[in-house]
Amino acid sequence: MSGWEEFKSGAGKIASKAACRVGELADAAAARIKLQGVKLRLCEEYEKLGRLTYRSCKQGTPTDAAEAVIAEIDRLRARIKKLECEIKAEKKAREAEGKAGDKEAAPEEGN
């Protein structure tokens, strides 16, 4: 194989790996954005609960609306925990793939 063909083949492999890595990073960023959106909704629900609790205390009567908001808060907290676990698992998987790739690449460098 000529020098140009070797260069072209190597450049193609590098470009392919780079494209794959960019895709992984984009997926990770999307997951983090989704997580921040859920956290924002959680803050909004806490704010609603605060208003309902205040009104309830002022009027001296409990409200069913507060119970619904509490249920939504619990649901959002569970979703946040799930998303955080998914992000951690994806990160560990990417790190493991990176370490495996480094081990495979090491013998090639010696050639």
N, CA, C and O atoms as a printed pandas DataFrame, in Angstrom:
     atom_number atom_name residue_name chain_id  residue_number  x_coord  y_coord  z_coord
0              1         N          MET        A               1    0.854   -1.169    0.000
1              2        CA          MET        A               1    0.000    0.000    0.000
2              3         C          MET        A               1    0.902    1.235    0.000
3              4         O          MET        A               1    1.892    1.299    0.729
4              5         N          SER        A               2    0.542    2.203   -0.826
5              6        CA          SER        A               2    1.359    3.415   -0.913
6              7         C          SER        A               2    1.167    4.271    0.337
7              8         O          SER        A               2    0.237    4.071    1.118
8              9         N          GLY        A               3    2.062    5.215    0.496
9             10        CA          GLY        A               3    1.986    6.117    1.649
10            11         C          GLY        A               3    0.685    6.893    1.674
11            12         O          GLY        A               3    0.110    7.125    2.738
12            13         N          TRP        A               4    0.219    7.299    0.488
13            14        CA          TRP        A               4   -1.027    8.062    0.405
14            15         C          TRP        A               4   -2.207    7.201    0.846
15            16         O          TRP        A               4   -3.082    7.680    1.567
16            17         N          GLU        A               5   -2.244    5.960    0.430
17            18        CA          GLU        A               5   -3.329    5.059    0.800
18            19         C          GLU        A               5   -3.332    4.806    2.308
19            20         O          GLU        A               5   -4.395    4.762    2.927
20            21         N          GLU        A               6   -2.169    4.644    2.889
21            22        CA          GLU        A               6   -2.071    4.448    4.342
22            23         C          GLU        A               6   -2.564    5.686    5.082
23            24         O          GLU        A               6   -3.297    5.590    6.066
24            25         N          PHE        A               7   -2.147    6.844    4.590
25            26        CA          PHE        A               7   -2.582    8.101    5.214
26            27         C          PHE        A               7   -4.098    8.239    5.114
27            28         O          PHE        A               7   -4.766    8.585    6.088
28            29         N          LYS        A               8   -4.626    7.967    3.936
29            30        CA          LYS        A               8   -6.068    8.088    3.700
30            31         C          LYS        A               8   -6.848    7.121    4.598
31            32         O          LYS        A               8   -7.874    7.488    5.170
32            33         N          SER        A               9   -6.357    5.898    4.713
33            34        CA          SER        A               9   -7.012    4.905    5.563
34            35         C          SER        A               9   -6.975    5.329    7.033
35            36         O          SER        A               9   -7.981    5.241    7.737
36            37         N          GLY        A              10   -5.811    5.786    7.487
37            38        CA          GLY        A              10   -5.673    6.237    8.882
38            39         C          GLY        A              10   -6.547    7.438    9.179
39            40         O          GLY        A              10   -7.172    7.512   10.237
40            41         N          ALA        A              11   -6.591    8.388    8.240
41            42        CA          ALA        A              11   -7.415    9.584    8.428
42            43         C          ALA        A              11   -8.891    9.206    8.495
43            44         O          ALA        A              11   -9.652    9.793    9.265
44            45         N          GLY        A              12   -9.293    8.233    7.693
45            46        CA          GLY        A              12  -10.691    7.784    7.715
46            47         C          GLY        A              12  -11.058    7.167    9.049
47            48         O          GLY        A              12  -12.147    7.403    9.572
48            49         N          LYS        A              13  -10.146    6.375    9.599
49            50        CA          LYS        A              13  -10.402    5.750   10.903
50            51         C          LYS        A              13  -10.510    6.800   11.992
51            52         O          LYS        A              13  -11.393    6.725   12.847
52            53         N          ILE        A              14   -9.615    7.778   11.966
53            54        CA          ILE        A              14   -9.632    8.847   12.979
54            55         C          ILE        A              14  -10.919    9.652   12.869
55            56         O          ILE        A              14  -11.544    9.972   13.881
56            57         N          ALA        A              15  -11.316    9.977   11.644
57            58        CA          ALA        A              15  -12.552   10.749   11.442
58            59         C          ALA        A              15  -13.761    9.969   11.946
59            60         O          ALA        A              15  -14.673   10.546   12.540
60            61         N          SER        A              16  -13.770    8.677   11.714
61            62        CA          SER        A              16  -14.881    7.842   12.170
62            63         C          SER        A              16  -14.962    7.824   13.697
63            64         O          SER        A              16  -16.044    7.951   14.269
64            65         N          LYS        A              17  -13.807    7.665   14.353
65            66        CA          LYS        A              17  -13.778    7.665   15.817
66            67         C          LYS        A              17  -14.206    9.013   16.370
67            68         O          LYS        A              17  -14.933    9.080   17.362
68            69         N          ALA        A              18  -13.753   10.095   15.725
69            70        CA          ALA        A              18  -14.115   11.437   16.187
70            71         C          ALA        A              18  -15.610   11.669   16.055
71            72         O          ALA        A              18  -16.232   12.238   16.952
72            73         N          ALA        A              19  -16.192   11.235   14.947
73            74        CA          ALA        A              19  -17.631   11.403   14.739
74            75         C          ALA        A              19  -18.417   10.625   15.787
75            76         O          ALA        A              19  -19.433   11.101   16.293
76            77         N          CYS        A              20  -17.945    9.438   16.104
77            78        CA          CYS        A              20  -18.607    8.624   17.127
78            79         C          CYS        A              20  -18.549    9.323   18.476
79            80         O          CYS        A              20  -19.543    9.369   19.202
80            81         N          ARG        A              21  -17.394    9.864   18.810
81            82        CA          ARG        A              21  -17.209   10.550   20.103
82            83         C          ARG        A              21  -18.086   11.801   20.189
83            84         O          ARG        A              21  -18.664   12.084   21.238
84            85         N          VAL        A              22  -18.183   12.543   19.092
85            86        CA          VAL        A              22  -19.030   13.739   19.074
86            87         C          VAL        A              22  -20.484   13.342   19.310
87            88         O          VAL        A              22  -21.204   14.026   20.038
88            89         N          GLY        A              23  -20.914   12.255   18.706
89            90        CA          GLY        A              23  -22.282   11.772   18.918
90            91         C          GLY        A              23  -22.531   11.400   20.369
91            92         O          GLY        A              23  -23.591   11.700   20.918
92            93         N          GLU        A              24  -21.560   10.749   20.991
93            94        CA          GLU        A              24  -21.691   10.384   22.405
94            95         C          GLU        A              24  -21.794   11.626   23.280
95            96         O          GLU        A              24  -22.611   11.682   24.200
96            97         N          LEU        A              25  -20.964   12.618   22.991
97            98        CA          LEU        A              25  -20.991   13.851   23.786
98            99         C          LEU        A              25  -22.311   14.591   23.609
99           100         O          LEU        A              25  -22.836   15.167   24.561
100          101         N          ALA        A              26  -22.846   14.575   22.396
101          102        CA          ALA        A              26  -24.137   15.224   22.151
102          103         C          ALA        A              26  -25.241   14.523   22.930
103          104         O          ALA        A              26  -26.117   15.180   23.493
104          105         N          ASP        A              27  -25.203   13.193   22.966
105          106        CA          ASP        A              27  -26.206   12.434   23.730
106          107         C          ASP        A              27  -26.104   12.758   25.219
107          108         O          ASP        A              27  -27.120   12.918   25.896
108          109         N          ALA        A              28  -24.879   12.852   25.724
109          110        CA          ALA        A              28  -24.683   13.172   27.143
110          111         C          ALA        A              28  -25.198   14.572   27.447
111          112         O          ALA        A              28  -25.827   14.792   28.482
112          113         N          ALA        A              29  -24.936   15.516   26.552
113          114        CA          ALA        A              29  -25.414   16.887   26.758
114          115         C          ALA        A              29  -26.942   16.927   26.742
115          116         O          ALA        A              29  -27.550   17.637   27.543
116          117         N          ALA        A              30  -27.557   16.181   25.846
117          118        CA          ALA        A              30  -29.017   16.147   25.780
118          119         C          ALA        A              30  -29.598   15.577   27.068
119          120         O          ALA        A              30  -30.617   16.065   27.555
120          121         N          ALA        A              31  -28.969   14.562   27.618
121          122        CA          ALA        A              31  -29.447   13.976   28.873
122          123         C          ALA        A              31  -29.337   14.984   30.013
123          124         O          ALA        A              31  -30.227   15.072   30.858
124          125         N          ARG        A              32  -28.249   15.738   30.034
125          126        CA          ARG        A              32  -28.079   16.743   31.096
126          127         C          ARG        A              32  -29.095   17.876   30.957
127          128         O          ARG        A              32  -29.597   18.392   31.956
128          129         N          ILE        A              33  -29.393   18.256   29.725
129          130        CA          ILE        A              33  -30.394   19.299   29.494
130          131         C          ILE        A              33  -31.764   18.811   29.959
131          132         O          ILE        A              33  -32.515   19.561   30.583
132          133         N          LYS        A              34  -32.086   17.552   29.654
133          134        CA          LYS        A              34  -33.359   16.984   30.092
134          135         C          LYS        A              34  -33.432   16.984   31.620
135          136         O          LYS        A              34  -34.475   17.299   32.192
136          137         N          LEU        A              35  -32.328   16.632   32.277
137          138        CA          LEU        A              35  -32.272   16.606   33.730
138          139         C          LEU        A              35  -32.517   18.004   34.298
139          140         O          LEU        A              35  -33.271   18.159   35.259
140          141         N          GLN        A              36  -31.890   19.015   33.713
141          142        CA          GLN        A              36  -32.085   20.380   34.199
142          143         C          GLN        A              36  -33.531   20.839   34.012
143          144         O          GLN        A              36  -34.063   21.575   34.843
144          145         N          GLY        A              37  -34.167   20.403   32.921
145          146        CA          GLY        A              37  -35.579   20.734   32.699
146          147         C          GLY        A              37  -36.470   20.142   33.777
147          148         O          GLY        A              37  -37.389   20.800   34.265
148          149         N          VAL        A              38  -36.197   18.904   34.145
149          150        CA          VAL        A              38  -36.994   18.258   35.195
150          151         C          VAL        A              38  -36.750   18.948   36.537
151          152         O          VAL        A              38  -37.683   19.125   37.320
152          153         N          LYS        A              39  -35.501   19.338   36.807
153          154        CA          LYS        A              39  -35.203   20.043   38.059
154          155         C          LYS        A              39  -35.919   21.386   38.110
155          156         O          LYS        A              39  -36.374   21.802   39.175
156          157         N          LEU        A              40  -36.024   22.067   36.973
157          158        CA          LEU        A              40  -36.755   23.335   36.925
158          159         C          LEU        A              40  -38.231   23.108   37.230
159          160         O          LEU        A              40  -38.841   23.874   37.977
160          161         N          ARG        A              41  -38.802   22.056   36.650
161          162        CA          ARG        A              41  -40.206   21.743   36.939
162          163         C          ARG        A              41  -40.406   21.422   38.413
163          164         O          ARG        A              41  -41.429   21.779   38.998
164          165         N          LEU        A              42  -39.425   20.747   39.015
165          166        CA          LEU        A              42  -39.501   20.439   40.440
166          167         C          LEU        A              42  -39.538   21.724   41.261
167          168         O          LEU        A              42  -40.328   21.841   42.197
168          169         N          CYS        A              43  -38.695   22.676   40.916
169          170        CA          CYS        A              43  -38.695   23.965   41.630
170          171         C          CYS        A              43  -40.045   24.666   41.491
171          172         O          CYS        A              43  -40.540   25.270   42.443
172          173         N          GLU        A              44  -40.632   24.583   40.308
173          174        CA          GLU        A              44  -41.942   25.201   40.095
174          175         C          GLU        A              44  -43.003   24.535   40.976
175          176         O          GLU        A              44  -43.880   25.210   41.515
176          177         N          GLU        A              45  -42.920   23.221   41.117
177          178        CA          GLU        A              45  -43.880   22.500   41.947
178          179         C          GLU        A              45  -43.696   22.859   43.426
179          180         O          GLU        A              45  -44.673   22.998   44.162
180          181         N          TYR        A              46  -42.448   23.007   43.852
181          182        CA          TYR        A              46  -42.202   23.439   45.236
182          183         C          TYR        A              46  -42.803   24.831   45.473
183          184         O          TYR        A              46  -43.355   25.109   46.538
184          185         N          GLU        A              47  -42.687   25.678   44.482
185          186        CA          GLU        A              47  -43.254   27.026   44.602
186          187         C          GLU        A              47  -44.777   26.957   44.728
187          188         O          GLU        A              47  -45.368   27.653   45.553
188          189         N          LYS        A              48  -45.410   26.114   43.906
189          190        CA          LYS        A              48  -46.860   25.942   43.996
190          191         C          LYS        A              48  -47.253   25.427   45.370
191          192         O          LYS        A              48  -48.216   25.898   45.974
192          193         N          LEU        A              49  -46.492   24.449   45.855
193          194        CA          LEU        A              49  -46.787   23.871   47.164
194          195         C          LEU        A              49  -46.672   24.932   48.249
195          196         O          LEU        A              49  -47.487   24.987   49.170
196          197         N          GLY        A              50  -45.661   25.762   48.131
197          198        CA          GLY        A              50  -45.498   26.830   49.115
198          199         C          GLY        A              50  -46.697   27.774   49.133
199          200         O          GLY        A              50  -47.185   28.157   50.196
200          201         N          ARG        A              51  -47.167   28.145   47.932
201          202        CA          ARG        A              51  -48.333   29.037   47.871
202          203         C          ARG        A              51  -49.579   28.369   48.450
203          204         O          ARG        A              51  -50.335   28.983   49.203
204          205         N          LEU        A              52  -49.779   27.105   48.087
205          206        CA          LEU        A              52  -50.953   26.391   48.593
206          207         C          LEU        A              52  -50.886   26.204   50.106
207          208         O          LEU        A              52  -51.896   26.333   50.798
208          209         N          THR        A              53  -49.714   25.906   50.606
209          210        CA          THR        A              53  -49.547   25.726   52.052
210          211         C          THR        A              53  -49.807   27.034   52.778
211          212         O          THR        A              53  -50.466   27.057   53.817
212          213         N          TYR        A              54  -49.289   28.112   52.230
213          214        CA          TYR        A              54  -49.510   29.423   52.838
214          215         C          TYR        A              54  -51.004   29.730   52.911
215          216         O          TYR        A              54  -51.518   30.123   53.958
216          217         N          ARG        A              55  -51.699   29.546   51.778
217          218        CA          ARG        A              55  -53.136   29.823   51.750
218          219         C          ARG        A              55  -53.884   28.923   52.741
219          220         O          ARG        A              55  -54.794   29.365   53.442
220          221         N          SER        A              56  -53.481   27.666   52.778
221          222        CA          SER        A              56  -54.120   26.711   53.672
222          223         C          SER        A              56  -53.940   27.128   55.125
223          224         O          SER        A              56  -54.883   27.071   55.914
224          225         N          CYS        A              57  -52.739   27.544   55.474
225          226        CA          CYS        A              57  -52.472   27.975   56.848
226          227         C          CYS        A              57  -53.251   29.238   57.192
227          228         O          CYS        A              57  -53.767   29.374   58.301
228          229         N          LYS        A              58  -53.333   30.152   56.246
229          230        CA          LYS        A              58  -54.065   31.400   56.491
230          231         C          LYS        A              58  -55.552   31.136   56.672
231          232         O          LYS        A              58  -56.205   31.769   57.501
232          233         N          GLN        A              59  -56.085   30.197   55.893
233          234        CA          GLN        A              59  -57.511   29.907   55.949
234          235         C          GLN        A              59  -57.841   28.857   56.999
235          236         O          GLN        A              59  -58.991   28.730   57.419
236          237         N          GLY        A              60  -56.842   28.114   57.417
237          238        CA          GLY        A              60  -57.067   27.083   58.422
238          239         C          GLY        A              60  -57.715   25.833   57.869
239          240         O          GLY        A              60  -58.254   25.027   58.628
240          241         N          THR        A              61  -57.670   25.656   56.545
241          242        CA          THR        A              61  -58.274   24.465   55.932
242          243         C          THR        A              61  -57.264   23.796   55.000
243          244         O          THR        A              61  -56.612   24.460   54.194
244          245         N          PRO        A              62  -57.147   22.483   55.121
245          246        CA          PRO        A              62  -56.245   21.775   54.201
246          247         C          PRO        A              62  -56.846   21.717   52.796
247          248         O          PRO        A              62  -58.065   21.773   52.636
248          249         N          THR        A              63  -56.001   21.608   51.799
249          250        CA          THR        A              63  -56.504   21.555   50.427
250          251         C          THR        A              63  -56.066   20.262   49.741
251          252         O          THR        A              63  -54.988   19.731   50.008
252          253         N          ASP        A              64  -56.927   19.772   48.854
253          254        CA          ASP        A              64  -56.597   18.600   48.048
254          255         C          ASP        A              64  -55.539   18.963   47.001
255          256         O          ASP        A              64  -54.765   18.109   46.570
256          257         N          ALA        A              65  -55.515   20.229   46.601
257          258        CA          ALA        A              65  -54.544   20.665   45.597
258          259         C          ALA        A              65  -53.120   20.466   46.113
259          260         O          ALA        A              65  -52.227   20.105   45.346
260          261         N          ALA        A              66  -52.906   20.698   47.398
261          262        CA          ALA        A              66  -51.570   20.515   47.976
262          263         C          ALA        A              66  -51.148   19.055   47.871
263          264         O          ALA        A              66  -49.986   18.767   47.585
264          265         N          GLU        A              67  -52.064   18.146   48.097
265          266        CA          GLU        A              67  -51.732   16.724   48.004
266          267         C          GLU        A              67  -51.361   16.345   46.571
267          268         O          GLU        A              67  -50.467   15.527   46.354
268          269         N          ALA        A              68  -52.046   16.938   45.598
269          270        CA          ALA        A              68  -51.733   16.667   44.196
270          271         C          ALA        A              68  -50.340   17.195   43.844
271          272         O          ALA        A              68  -49.586   16.545   43.120
272          273         N          VAL        A              69  -50.014   18.366   44.359
273          274        CA          VAL        A              69  -48.690   18.941   44.101
274          275         C          VAL        A              69  -47.610   18.105   44.768
275          276         O          VAL        A              69  -46.544   17.898   44.190
276          277         N          ILE        A              70  -47.869   17.629   45.964
277          278        CA          ILE        A              70  -46.901   16.778   46.661
278          279         C          ILE        A              70  -46.657   15.498   45.854
279          280         O          ILE        A              70  -45.521   15.040   45.738
280          281         N          ALA        A              71  -47.724   14.927   45.302
281          282        CA          ALA        A              71  -47.576   13.719   44.483
282          283         C          ALA        A              71  -46.730   14.007   43.240
283          284         O          ALA        A              71  -45.901   13.187   42.846
284          285         N          GLU        A              72  -46.943   15.170   42.629
285          286        CA          GLU        A              72  -46.155   15.557   41.454
286          287         C          GLU        A              72  -44.690   15.768   41.831
287          288         O          GLU        A              72  -43.795   15.383   41.079
288          289         N          ILE        A              73  -44.444   16.367   42.973
289          290        CA          ILE        A              73  -43.074   16.558   43.457
290          291         C          ILE        A              73  -42.389   15.212   43.644
291          292         O          ILE        A              73  -41.241   15.034   43.238
292          293         N          ASP        A              74  -43.082   14.278   44.247
293          294        CA          ASP        A              74  -42.510   12.939   44.440
294          295         C          ASP        A              74  -42.189   12.276   43.098
295          296         O          ASP        A              74  -41.149   11.634   42.949
296          297         N          ARG        A              75  -43.090   12.437   42.122
297          298        CA          ARG        A              75  -42.879   11.858   40.797
298          299         C          ARG        A              75  -41.659   12.493   40.130
299          300         O          ARG        A              75  -40.843   11.787   39.537
300          301         N          LEU        A              76  -41.528   13.813   40.219
301          302        CA          LEU        A              76  -40.397   14.507   39.606
302          303         C          LEU        A              76  -39.079   14.130   40.278
303          304         O          LEU        A              76  -38.060   13.966   39.607
304          305         N          ARG        A              77  -39.100   13.994   41.592
305          306        CA          ARG        A              77  -37.866   13.601   42.304
306          307         C          ARG        A              77  -37.421   12.211   41.881
307          308         O          ARG        A              77  -36.225   11.962   41.729
308          309         N          ALA        A              78  -38.367   11.307   41.690
309          310        CA          ALA        A              78  -38.029    9.960   41.227
310          311         C          ALA        A              78  -37.469   10.007   39.810
311          312         O          ALA        A              78  -36.531    9.279   39.484
312          313         N          ARG        A              79  -38.040   10.855   38.975
313          314        CA          ARG        A              79  -37.544   10.982   37.593
314          315         C          ARG        A              79  -36.135   11.569   37.583
315          316         O          ARG        A              79  -35.290   11.124   36.806
316          317         N          ILE        A              80  -35.872   12.549   38.423
317          318        CA          ILE        A              80  -34.536   13.135   38.517
318          319         C          ILE        A              80  -33.528   12.072   38.924
319          320         O          ILE        A              80  -32.448   11.972   38.340
320          321         N          LYS        A              81  -33.881   11.285   39.919
321          322        CA          LYS        A              81  -32.973   10.236   40.382
322          323         C          LYS        A              81  -32.690    9.239   39.259
323          324         O          LYS        A              81  -31.551    8.808   39.078
324          325         N          LYS        A              82  -33.730    8.873   38.506
325          326        CA          LYS        A              82  -33.563    7.940   37.397
326          327         C          LYS        A              82  -32.653    8.541   36.324
327          328         O          LYS        A              82  -31.752    7.862   35.831
328          329         N          LEU        A              83  -32.877    9.799   35.959
329          330        CA          LEU        A              83  -32.046   10.446   34.949
330          331         C          LEU        A              83  -30.597   10.552   35.400
331          332         O          LEU        A              83  -29.682   10.328   34.607
332          333         N          GLU        A              84  -30.382   10.891   36.658
333          334        CA          GLU        A              84  -29.011   10.976   37.171
334          335         C          GLU        A              84  -28.319    9.619   37.115
335          336         O          GLU        A              84  -27.139    9.537   36.775
336          337         N          CYS        A              85  -29.045    8.559   37.445
337          338        CA          CYS        A              85  -28.469    7.209   37.367
338          339         C          CYS        A              85  -28.144    6.839   35.923
339          340         O          CYS        A              85  -27.111    6.225   35.658
340          341         N          GLU        A              86  -29.018    7.209   34.987
341          342        CA          GLU        A              86  -28.763    6.918   33.579
342          343         C          GLU        A              86  -27.523    7.657   33.088
343          344         O          GLU        A              86  -26.709    7.094   32.356
344          345         N          ILE        A              87  -27.382    8.924   33.493
345          346        CA          ILE        A              87  -26.222    9.712   33.078
346          347         C          ILE        A              87  -24.944    9.097   33.636
347          348         O          ILE        A              87  -23.944    8.991   32.925
348          349         N          LYS        A              88  -24.971    8.691   34.901
349          350        CA          LYS        A              88  -23.793    8.061   35.499
350          351         C          LYS        A              88  -23.445    6.760   34.793
351          352         O          LYS        A              88  -22.274    6.482   34.537
352          353         N          ALA        A              89  -24.465    5.959   34.475
353          354        CA          ALA        A              89  -24.224    4.679   33.804
354          355         C          ALA        A              89  -23.636    4.901   32.416
355          356         O          ALA        A              89  -22.720    4.186   32.010
356          357         N          GLU        A              90  -24.154    5.888   31.685
357          358        CA          GLU        A              90  -23.620    6.192   30.360
358          359         C          GLU        A              90  -22.180    6.676   30.455
359          360         O          GLU        A              90  -21.344    6.319   29.625
360          361         N          LYS        A              91  -21.896    7.482   31.457
361          362        CA          LYS        A              91  -20.542    8.001   31.631
362          363         C          LYS        A              91  -19.569    6.853   31.930
363          364         O          LYS        A              91  -18.472    6.800   31.374
364          365         N          LYS        A              92  -19.982    5.940   32.812
365          366        CA          LYS        A              92  -19.125    4.788   33.129
366          367         C          LYS        A              92  -18.903    3.931   31.894
367          368         O          LYS        A              92  -17.797    3.440   31.668
368          369         N          ALA        A              93  -19.946    3.748   31.093
369          370        CA          ALA        A              93  -19.820    2.939   29.878
370          371         C          ALA        A              93  -18.855    3.595   28.895
371          372         O          ALA        A              93  -18.025    2.916   28.290
372          373         N          ARG        A              94  -18.966    4.920   28.735
373          374        CA          ARG        A              94  -18.039    5.627   27.836
374          375         C          ARG        A              94  -16.613    5.534   28.341
375          376         O          ARG        A              94  -15.685    5.343   27.556
376          377         N          GLU        A              95  -16.430    5.670   29.662
377          378        CA          GLU        A              95  -15.083    5.567   30.234
378          379         C          GLU        A              95  -14.514    4.169   30.034
379          380         O          GLU        A              95  -13.333    4.012   29.724
380          381         N          ALA        A              96  -15.360    3.150   30.214
381          382        CA          ALA        A              96  -14.904    1.772   30.025
382          383         C          ALA        A              96  -14.532    1.532   28.564
383          384         O          ALA        A              96  -13.529    0.876   28.280
384          385         N          GLU        A              97  -15.328    2.056   27.638
385          386        CA          GLU        A              97  -15.020    1.915   26.213
386          387         C          GLU        A              97  -13.719    2.639   25.886
387          388         O          GLU        A              97  -12.907    2.143   25.105
388          389         N          GLY        A              98  -13.522    3.812   26.486
389          390        CA          GLY        A              98  -12.301    4.574   26.250
390          391         C          GLY        A              98  -11.077    3.830   26.744
391          392         O          GLY        A              98  -10.048    3.803   26.069
392          393         N          LYS        A              99  -11.182    3.227   27.917
393          394        CA          LYS        A              99  -10.050    2.469   28.474
394          395         C          LYS        A              99   -9.777    1.239   27.625
395          396         O          LYS        A              99   -8.619    0.888   27.395
396          397         N          ALA        A             100  -10.841    0.574   27.152
397          398        CA          ALA        A             100  -10.660   -0.598   26.303
398          399         C          ALA        A             100  -10.025   -0.188   24.976
399          400         O          ALA        A             100   -9.179   -0.906   24.442
400          401         N          GLY        A             101  -10.429    0.952   24.450
401          402        CA          GLY        A             101   -9.854    1.461   23.209
402          403         C          GLY        A             101   -8.392    1.830   23.373
403          404         O          GLY        A             101   -7.591    1.627   22.461
404          405         N          ASP        A             102   -8.041    2.372   24.534
405          406        CA          ASP        A             102   -6.648    2.723   24.809
406          407         C          ASP        A             102   -5.779    1.471   24.858
407          408         O          ASP        A             102   -4.653    1.474   24.361
408          409         N          LYS        A             103   -6.303    0.396   25.461
409          410        CA          LYS        A             103   -5.548   -0.849   25.568
410          411         C          LYS        A             103   -5.347   -1.469   24.184
411          412         O          LYS        A             103   -4.288   -2.026   23.896
412          413         N          GLU        A             104   -6.372   -1.370   23.328
413          414        CA          GLU        A             104   -6.266   -1.914   21.978
414          415         C          GLU        A             104   -5.316   -1.081   21.132
415          416         O          GLU        A             104   -4.597   -1.630   20.297
416          417         N          ALA        A             105   -5.297    0.230   21.331
417          418        CA          ALA        A             105   -4.483    1.127   20.522
418          419         C          ALA        A             105   -3.008    1.033   20.902
419          420         O          ALA        A             105   -2.142    1.307   20.071
420          421         N          ALA        A             106   -2.712    0.657   22.124
421          422        CA          ALA        A             106   -1.328    0.626   22.578
422          423         C          ALA        A             106   -0.443   -0.302   21.756
423          424         O          ALA        A             106    0.659    0.121   21.404
424          425         N          PRO        A             107   -0.833   -1.547   21.415
425          426        CA          PRO        A             107    0.030   -2.399   20.617
426          427         C          PRO        A             107    0.275   -1.841   19.209
427          428         O          PRO        A             107    1.351   -2.032   18.644
428          429         N          GLU        A             108   -0.732   -1.145   18.640
429          430        CA          GLU        A             108   -0.582   -0.574   17.315
430          431         C          GLU        A             108    0.492    0.499   17.311
431          432         O          GLU        A             108    1.230    0.629   16.335
432          433         N          GLU        A             109    0.590    1.272   18.390
433          434        CA          GLU        A             109    1.562    2.341   18.459
434          435         C          GLU        A             109    2.978    1.803   18.454
435          436         O          GLU        A             109    3.893    2.472   17.973
436          437         N          GLY        A             110    3.171    0.611   18.978
437          438        CA          GLY        A             110    4.496    0.013   19.043
438          439         C          GLY        A             110    4.965   -0.467   17.682
439          440         O          GLY        A             110    6.166   -0.649   17.484
440          441         N          ASN        A             111    4.051   -0.680   16.731
441          442        CA          ASN        A             111    4.430   -1.198   15.411
442          443         C          ASN        A             111    5.081   -0.179   14.577
443          444         O          ASN        A             111    5.458   -0.461   13.440
